[in-house]
Amino acid sequence: MLFDDTYQTIEKPAEGIFSDRGSKFIGYIFPIKSENEVKALLAQVKHEHPKARHHCWALRLTPDRSIFRLNDDGEPSGTAGRPILNTLLSYNITNVFVVVVRYFGGTLLGVPGLINAYKTATEEAVKLATIVQKTVNDVYNIGFDYLQMNDVMRIVKDEDTEVIEQAFDNQCSIILSIRQQQVNKVLGRLNTVEGVKVKFLYQS
């Protein structure tokens, strides 16, 4: 089996609403690339809903879907963050952050009711989001002499790799984003060009 270098995420933020016995649950879903974005997004939602009783959330990160976090924000343990996360698992999406805001309606929903409410509010947000498939890419800095530019750029064009940045002088450099399945082939071709220096930068 070939290594799967694709994953699903969402294109842009979306929101969905669910109500039960007077309580209102508003689900917000955001595309993210790192945990560093979470604090600001959570603060933004709290700012929009200062009178809400709870702001529960979950996130899932990385193409292999190995990083996740969740928070019940005062709801009974396992009734909010976990159902939000499980919904992300069932839709098989990653690099997303979901906050579900709850306005208490005066009637206790009980554990099954809460689990269903947080799950459904998340589902409503996911359904209104556009799910997109992305590839796992490795980003490299390619250094070469000006005289080698035609050879290098021909390979870049042939292999349909994405140029993120480029600087052409006596010593040239380009930053390439290469789909993981293509990395060995592209680097193999680049390494046949005399004087090319290849440096791995990060995965995207």
HELIX and SHEET records of a PDB file:
HELIX    1   1 GLU A   35  GLU A   37  5                                   3    
HELIX    2   2 VAL A   38  GLU A   48  1                                  11    
HELIX    3   3 GLY A   81  SER A   90  1                                  10    
HELIX    4   4 GLY A  110  LEU A  128  1                                  19    
HELIX    5   5 TYR A  146  GLN A  148  5                                   3    
HELIX    6   6 MET A  149  ASP A  158  1                                  10    
HELIX    7   7 GLN A  180  GLN A  182  5                                   3    
HELIX    8   8 VAL A  183  LEU A  190  1                                   8    
SHEET    1   A 2 THR A   6  ILE A  10  0                                        
SHEET    2   A 2 ILE A 131  THR A 135 -1                                        
SHEET    1   B 5 ALA A  14  ASP A  20  0                                        
SHEET    2   B 5 SER A  23  PRO A  31 -1                                        
SHEET    3   B 5 VAL A  96  TYR A 103 -1                                        
SHEET    4   B 5 HIS A  54  LEU A  61 -1                                        
SHEET    5   B 5 ILE A  67  ASN A  71 -1                                        
SHEET    1   C 4 GLU A 162  ALA A 167  0                                        
SHEET    2   C 4 GLN A 171  ARG A 179 -1                                        
SHEET    3   C 4 ASN A 137  ASP A 145 -1                                        
SHEET    4   C 4 LYS A 197  GLN A 203 -1                                        
END                                                                             
